Amino acid sequence: MLHDYLEIKEYVTNATEWHKENMTEDIVRLISLANTDLYSGPVYLDSEGGSVSYFDDYVECFDFQGACQKIRTWAEDIDDIVMGGSIFEDHNEVEWSETVEGSRGEILKAIVGSELYRYIS
């Protein structure tokens, strides 16, 4: 059973919102720092993990690769959307399900951004 584009888009949007609402603060922070690193250059952190200038004392460079690995591990729980239901065929109820291929990628792009997605997929 094929679904129309708008119906699939709604499922993807709902799944994206659910995953965003259920992310840990650590993952939200890593996504933010990784995107900053991608778009603005290296990110430097103080001993407490706050962003600082590279001119400040005791700074370390943000571990982009390590962050991508943690985000990738978190994202393993996100699957393609499976849609299903039942229809009546010849007076019998028939259950069906359909996997929306590529929906996992669309969800991840909406959460982390298209550029960062290239590093975690």
C-alpha positions in Angstrom: 0.0 0.0 0.0 1.6 3.3 -1.1 1.2 6.4 1.0 1.2 10.0 -0.4 4.1 12.3 0.2 2.3 14.5 2.7 1.3 11.6 4.9 4.9 10.3 5.0 6.2 13.9 5.7 3.8 14.1 8.6 5.1 10.8 10.0 8.7 12.0 9.6 7.9 15.3 11.3 6.2 13.6 14.2 9.1 11.2 14.7 11.7 14.0 14.5 9.8 16.0 17.2 9.6 12.9 19.4 13.3 12.2 19.1 14.2 15.9 19.7 12.1 15.9 22.9 13.7 12.8 24.2 17.4 13.7 23.5 19.7 14.0 26.5 21.3 17.4 27.2 24.7 15.9 26.4 23.6 14.9 22.9 21.9 18.3 22.3 25.2 20.0 23.4 27.4 17.7 21.2 25.2 18.4 18.2 25.4 22.1 18.8 29.2 22.1 19.3 29.7 19.8 16.3 27.7 22.2 14.0 29.6 25.2 15.4 32.8 23.4 14.6 31.7 22.6 11.1 30.4 26.1 10.2 32.7 28.4 12.3 36.0 26.4 12.6 37.6 24.8 15.6 35.8 25.0 18.9 37.9 25.5 22.1 36.7 24.4 25.5 37.7 25.3 29.0 38.2 22.7 31.8 34.4 22.8 32.5 33.4 22.2 28.9 32.4 25.8 28.1 33.3 27.5 24.8 36.3 29.8 25.0 38.8 31.6 22.8 41.9 29.7 21.9 43.8 32.6 23.5 42.5 31.7 26.9 44.6 29.6 29.3 44.1 25.8 29.6 42.0 25.3 26.6 41.5 22.1 24.6 40.2 21.7 21.1 36.7 20.1 20.9 36.9 16.5 19.8 34.8 16.6 16.7 35.4 12.9 15.8 34.6 11.7 19.3 31.4 13.8 19.3 30.3 12.3 16.0 30.8 8.8 17.4 28.7 9.6 20.4 26.0 11.1 18.2 26.2 8.1 15.8 25.8 5.7 18.8 22.8 7.7 20.0 21.3 7.7 16.5 21.4 3.9 16.3 18.0 3.8 18.0 16.4 5.7 15.2 14.9 3.5 12.5 13.0 4.0 9.3 9.4 4.6 9.9 7.1 1.6 9.6 3.5 2.4 8.7 0.7 -0.1 9.0 -2.9 -0.8 9.4 -5.6 -3.1 8.2 -7.8 -3.3 5.2 -10.8 -5.5 4.3 -10.2 -7.8 1.4 -12.8 -10.4 0.4 -14.6 -10.0 3.7 -11.5 -10.6 5.7 -9.4 -8.1 7.6 -5.8 -8.1 6.4 -3.0 -6.5 8.4 -0.2 -4.8 6.5 2.9 -2.8 7.2 5.3 -0.9 5.0 8.7 0.5 5.8 9.3 4.0 4.5 12.9 3.6 3.2 15.1 6.6 3.8 12.9 8.1 6.5 15.6 7.5 9.1 18.0 9.7 7.2 15.4 12.4 6.9 14.7 12.3 10.6 18.5 12.5 11.4 19.0 15.4 8.9 16.2 17.3 10.6 17.7 16.8 14.0 21.4 17.3 13.4 21.5 19.3 10.1 22.4 18.1 6.6 26.1 18.9 6.9 26.6 17.1 10.2 24.5 14.2 8.9 27.2 13.5 6.4 29.6 12.8 9.3 27.4 10.6 11.4 25.6 8.5 8.7 
